[in-house]
Amino acid sequence: MKLNVLMTVYNGGRVLDRTMRDVLIQTYRDFRFIIVEDGSKDNTLACLKGYAERDSRVRLIPLSHNHGITDALNCGLQHLDTDCEYIARIDCGDLCTPDRMTKQVDFLAGNPECMAVGSRFEMFSEEGDLPEGIQRFQHFTNALCTHDEIKNNFTVMAPFAHPTITFRRRIFDEVGTYDEKYEAAEDYELVGRILTRGFQVHKLPEVLVTCQFTPGRGISQTRRIRQVKTALEVKLQFILANYLIRYQVRRCIIWGSREFAGYLAEKLGEGRYHLKAKCFTDFDPTVCGQEKSGLRIKQPREIVQRGPTGDIIITMWNQERGKIITYLTQNGWVRNRDFFVFS
């Protein structure tokens, strides 16, 4: 079939029905729903067997034990229909409008240069209000729709919610499948690879998917730190491949002095990115003059007001992102040349 919908699920029995319903009532009818059941310990497998018996479009791939999302996604890619042209992602628990698949397939059919198309999205939580960080992610990501907007802001945070994307199948032949080295950021890294290879992406400026946020489920503090550090690897590789001269070591000033800024200094200290941390800087006068990770925290005027000197700045302070960008730009620093915005 021309369209395959790909979902992996682990212990999703409680919320499975709503996603199954939304996919199976799509106005675009000619699709295969490929579901990788990743060794669940609840009633997920039994529920999915029932759907597969009732609807021939459901292809169930049960795994004997839990492999993790990256391996499960790649397993799903191995079971695509031979005539599949497009692959739509969805996650268990998420919702989508009845015309989601029609709109995205029509867009790709009419824009052959585009390899992936997403949509705007909304987040919801059954536990109450969304955390501030999730709200910032939704607001920021939904503002990026054109290819240039997505590429120019890639390093800030993931420019797509993964369950909103429909890919052209051949992109996986061009750039490869999901990379298991980036578990917890596998979708972010894949989009970075697509952009780095020069392929076009786009986002439809309407909400077609509603994504569930489940605070605390399966996310330990250790895993959270690993997610942040993995995302930093993706961002660093992206700026090296797209904006900086390879194999030329450059010094990096880190804007920020909190936890995530320290993780960036740690990554740069590994020596894999041809960047060397020089110092930190921060608008907070109470930390200036102190040290972090063995490096001095300088006042911004010591660094910025004389203009770019060959060093680059990477910002790591999300809440003051706009203020920092304005300050650097007004002092002659050019974004994605002299400074790069992380979060």
C-alpha positions in Angstrom: 0.0 0.0 0.0 1.2 3.5 -0.8 1.0 4.7 2.9 2.2 2.8 6.0 1.5 4.1 9.4 4.2 3.1 11.9 3.7 2.9 15.7 5.6 1.2 18.5 4.0 0.4 21.8 5.1 -0.8 25.2 2.6 -1.2 28.0 0.1 1.0 26.2 -3.1 -1.0 26.8 -4.8 1.7 28.9 -4.6 4.4 26.1 -4.3 2.2 23.0 -8.0 2.4 21.9 -8.1 6.1 21.3 -5.1 6.0 19.0 -6.3 2.9 17.1 -9.7 4.6 16.6 -8.2 7.8 15.2 -5.9 6.0 12.8 -8.5 3.5 11.6 -11.1 6.2 10.8 -8.8 8.3 8.6 -10.3 9.7 5.5 -7.3 8.3 3.6 -8.2 4.6 3.6 -5.5 2.9 1.5 -2.9 2.3 4.2 -1.3 -0.4 6.3 -1.0 0.1 10.1 2.3 -1.4 11.2 2.5 -1.8 15.0 5.6 -3.1 16.7 4.5 -4.5 20.1 7.7 -4.1 22.1 7.4 -6.9 24.7 4.6 -5.3 26.8 3.8 -6.8 30.2 0.2 -5.5 30.3 -2.8 -6.4 28.0 -1.4 -4.5 25.0 -0.7 -7.6 22.9 -4.1 -9.1 23.5 -5.8 -5.8 22.5 -3.7 -5.5 19.3 -4.5 -9.1 18.3 -8.2 -8.2 18.5 -7.7 -5.2 16.2 -5.7 -7.3 13.7 -8.5 -9.9 13.5 -11.1 -7.2 12.9 -9.2 -5.0 10.4 -6.9 -6.4 7.7 -5.0 -3.1 7.5 -3.4 -3.8 10.9 -0.1 -5.7 10.8 1.1 -6.7 14.2 4.8 -7.4 14.9 5.2 -8.8 18.4 8.6 -8.8 20.0 9.5 -11.4 22.6 11.0 -8.8 25.0 11.4 -5.1 25.3 13.9 -3.7 22.8 13.4 0.1 23.2 11.9 2.5 20.8 14.8 2.9 18.4 15.2 -0.8 17.8 11.4 -1.2 17.6 11.1 1.6 15.0 13.8 0.0 12.8 12.1 -3.3 13.1 8.9 -1.7 11.8 10.8 -0.2 8.9 11.9 -3.7 7.9 8.2 -4.8 7.6 6.9 -2.0 5.3 4.8 -3.0 2.2 7.0 -3.3 -0.9 5.0 -0.6 -2.7 4.9 1.8 0.3 5.9 5.4 -0.7 5.1 7.2 2.6 5.5 6.5 6.3 3.4 8.3 8.9 4.5 8.1 12.5 2.1 8.1 15.5 2.6 7.2 19.1 0.4 5.2 21.4 -1.9 7.5 23.4 -1.8 10.3 20.8 -4.7 11.6 18.7 -5.0 12.8 15.2 -7.6 14.5 13.1 -9.5 12.3 10.6 -7.9 14.1 7.6 -4.3 14.1 8.9 -3.0 11.4 6.5 -4.9 12.8 3.5 -3.4 16.3 4.0 0.2 15.1 4.5 0.1 12.5 1.6 -1.4 15.2 -0.6 1.3 17.7 0.4 4.2 15.2 -0.4 2.6 14.2 -3.7 2.4 17.8 -4.7 5.9 18.7 -3.5 8.3 16.1 -4.7 11.4 17.9 -3.4 10.1 17.5 0.2 11.2 14.4 2.1 9.2 14.9 5.3 6.2 16.9 6.4 5.0 17.4 9.9 2.2 19.5 11.4 1.6 21.7 14.3 0.5 19.9 17.5 -1.0 20.3 20.9 0.1 18.6 24.1 -2.2 17.3 26.8 -1.7 15.7 30.2 -4.2 13.5 32.0 -2.5 14.5 35.2 -3.2 18.3 35.0 -1.5 21.3 33.6 1.5 21.0 31.3 4.9 22.0 32.8 6.3 25.3 31.7 9.1 23.6 29.7 6.6 21.5 27.7 4.5 24.6 27.0 7.7 26.4 25.7 8.5 23.5 23.5 5.0 23.4 22.0 5.0 27.2 21.4 8.5 27.3 19.9 8.2 24.3 17.7 4.8 25.2 16.3 6.2 28.5 15.1 8.6 26.7 12.7 7.0 25.7 9.5 9.2 26.5 6.4 12.4 24.6 5.7 14.6 27.6 6.4 12.8 28.3 9.7 13.3 24.6 10.8 17.0 24.4 9.7 17.9 27.8 11.2 16.4 27.0 14.5 17.3 23.3 14.7 19.8 23.6 17.5 17.3 25.3 19.9 15.1 22.3 20.4 13.5 19.6 18.2 11.7 21.3 15.4 9.1 18.6 15.0 7.0 16.5 17.4 7.9 13.1 16.0 4.4 11.6 15.9 3.3 14.4 13.5 5.8 13.5 10.7 5.0 11.7 7.5 8.2 10.7 5.7 8.8 9.9 2.1 10.0 6.3 2.3 13.1 6.7 0.2 14.6 9.1 2.7 15.6 6.1 4.8 17.5 4.7 1.8 19.2 8.1 1.4 20.3 8.8 5.0 19.8 5.5 6.9 17.4 4.4 9.6 17.1 5.5 13.3 20.5 5.4 15.0 20.6 3.4 18.2 23.4 5.5 19.6 20.9 8.3 20.1 18.2 6.5 22.1 15.9 9.2 23.6 16.8 11.6 20.8 16.6 9.2 17.8 14.0 11.3 16.0 15.9 14.6 16.6 19.1 13.1 15.2 17.3 11.7 12.1 15.8 15.0 11.2 19.3 16.6 11.7 20.7 14.0 9.2 18.0 14.8 6.7 18.7 18.5 6.9 22.5 18.1 6.8 22.2 16.1 3.6 20.4 19.0 2.0 16.9 17.5 1.8 13.8 19.7 2.2 11.3 19.4 5.0 8.2 21.3 5.9 5.4 21.6 8.5 1.8 22.1 7.8 0.6 25.2 9.8 -2.3 23.5 11.4 -2.8 21.1 14.4 -3.3 17.6 13.0 -1.9 15.7 16.0 -2.5 15.9 19.8 0.3 14.3 21.8 0.0 12.9 25.3 2.5 14.1 27.9 2.9 11.7 30.9 5.0 13.3 33.6 7.5 11.0 35.4 6.5 7.8 33.6 9.7 5.8 33.0 11.9 9.0 33.2 14.4 8.8 36.0 16.8 11.6 36.7 19.6 9.5 35.2 17.6 9.1 32.0 16.7 12.8 31.9 20.4 13.7 32.1 21.2 11.2 29.3 18.5 12.7 27.1 20.0 16.2 27.6 23.5 15.0 26.8 22.4 13.0 23.8 20.6 16.1 22.4 23.7 18.1 22.9 25.6 15.6 20.8 23.1 16.1 18.0 23.3 19.9 18.2 27.1 19.9 18.2 27.3 17.5 15.2 24.8 19.7 13.4 26.7 22.9 13.7 30.0 21.3 12.7 28.4 19.7 9.7 26.4 22.7 8.5 28.2 25.9 9.7 31.7 25.4 11.0 34.9 24.3 9.2 35.6 20.6 10.0 38.8 19.6 11.7 39.6 23.2 12.7 39.6 23.5 16.5 37.9 26.6 17.6 37.3 28.1 21.1 33.8 28.2 22.4 32.3 30.6 25.0 29.3 29.1 26.8 26.5 31.5 27.6 24.9 30.3 30.8 26.2 29.0 34.2 23.6 26.5 35.3 23.3 22.7 35.0 22.9 22.3 31.2 25.8 24.7 30.5 28.0 22.4 32.6 26.9 19.4 30.4 28.0 21.3 27.3 31.4 22.0 28.8 31.6 18.3 29.6 30.8 17.3 26.0 33.3 19.8 24.6 35.9 18.3 26.9 35.6 15.0 25.2 37.6 16.4 22.3 35.3 14.9 19.6 33.8 18.1 18.2 36.8 20.3 17.3 35.6 22.9 19.8 37.3 23.8 23.1 35.5 25.5 25.9 37.2 28.8 26.7 35.0 30.3 29.5 31.4 30.9 30.5 29.4 34.1 30.5 26.1 35.1 32.1 23.9 38.2 32.6 23.7 37.3 36.3 26.3 39.6 38.0 26.3 37.4 41.1 28.1 34.5 39.3 30.5 36.6 37.3 34.1 36.1 38.5 33.4 32.6 39.8 34.4 29.4 38.2 32.4 26.6 36.7 33.9 23.3 35.4 37.3 24.8 36.0 36.6 27.8 33.7 35.9 31.4 34.6 32.5 33.0 34.3 33.0 36.4 32.6 30.7 39.3 32.3 29.1 39.6 28.8 30.7 43.0 28.1 34.2 41.5 28.5 33.5 39.2 25.5 30.8 40.6 23.3 31.2 44.3 22.9 34.5 44.2 21.0 32.8 42.1 18.4 33.5 38.6 17.0 37.2 37.6 17.2 37.1 34.1 15.8 35.7 32.5 19.0 32.1 31.3 18.9 29.4 31.6 21.5 26.9 28.8 22.3 23.9 29.9 24.4 22.5 27.5 27.0 20.0 29.7 28.8 16.5 29.1 27.5 14.4 31.6 29.5 16.5 34.6 28.4 17.1 33.3 24.9 15.5 36.3 23.2 17.4 38.8 25.3 20.7 37.1 24.6 20.1 37.0 20.8 19.2 40.7 20.8 22.3 41.6 22.8 24.6 39.6 20.6 23.1 40.8 17.3 23.2 44.5 18.4 27.0 44.0 19.1 27.7 42.6 15.6 27.6 38.9 16.3 25.8 36.9 13.5 23.6 34.0 14.4 24.7 30.6 13.0 28.1 32.1 12.2 29.5 33.7 15.3 26.9 32.4 17.8 24.6 29.4 18.1 21.5 29.1 20.1 21.1 25.9 22.1 18.7 25.3 25.0 
